[in-house]
Amino acid sequence: MKTNIEKKGITPTELQIAIKQERITKAEAATILGVSIGTIQNHVKNGRLHPIKTGNSKQSKVYFKRDEVLSIVEFKLSDLSDNNAA
């Protein structure tokens, strides 16, 4: 049985490598956050994530800073702990 990570095309080993790297792809960011690519695009529109493009065309690869993606995870965790305290 495949895990959610493997269903998205990223193996657990690749995910560990991605977390250690400074830049991660949109798919890796989605996997780390446990959300869809569309949600990642919403984070970009809302200013929570700032894309790093490698070129000027629409097909250029987009990366995100690992720390920025992980800060969203911490934000979600702090929301959960705030709700439990009430």
N, C-alpha and C positions, 0 to 999 in steps of 0.2 A: 504494500500500500504506500502510495506516495504522500509525502507531507505537503502542506501548503507551499512551502518554499520550493520544493521540487516541481510542483505543478506550474509554477511561474517560470521555470526554466533555469533556476539558480540552485546549485547544490549547496548543502550546508557548508562544505569546505570553501566554496566560492564566496559564500556570505561572510564567513569568518575573515577571509582575505579582504573583502570589500570594507568591512568595518575597520580593519587596520590601516587601510589606505586613506590618504587625504581627500581624494576625489572619488565619488561614487556615481554610478549611472542612475538614470531615472528608475529603471527596473530594480536596481539594488536598493534605492531609497524606498520604493514601494514595498519591497519585501521586508526591510528593516522595520518599517512603520506598520506593516500588516494591512496595507491599504492598496487600492487600485492605482493605476497610472493616472486616471482622471482625477483622483484625489490629490495626487502630487501636483498636477497642473493647477488645481484649485489653490493649493498652498502657495504656488508661484504667483497666481493672480492676487491673492490676499497679502502678499509680501512676506510670508513666513519663510519661504525658501527663495534663494537668489541663484538662478541658473548661471553656469559658466559654459559658454558656447565655444567650441573649438574652431568654428569658421563662421562665415557670413550667410551661408545658404540655409534654407529651411530644413534640409536634410542633415545639417551639421550635428554632431553628437553633443548632447547636453550632459553636464556633470553638476554635482552639488558638493559643497563642502561637507565632509563627514560630520564634523562637530555641529553644523547647523541642523542636519537631519536628526542627530542624536538629541539635540536640545528640544526638538518637537516631542520626542519620546518622553523626555523628562517633564515637559509641560503637561502631557497627557497624564503622566503618573501623579503629578502634583494636583491636578484637577480631581483625580480619584481620591486622593488622601484628604483633600479639602471637603469633598462631598461626604466622606465617611465621618468626618469630625463633627458635622452639623447634627 
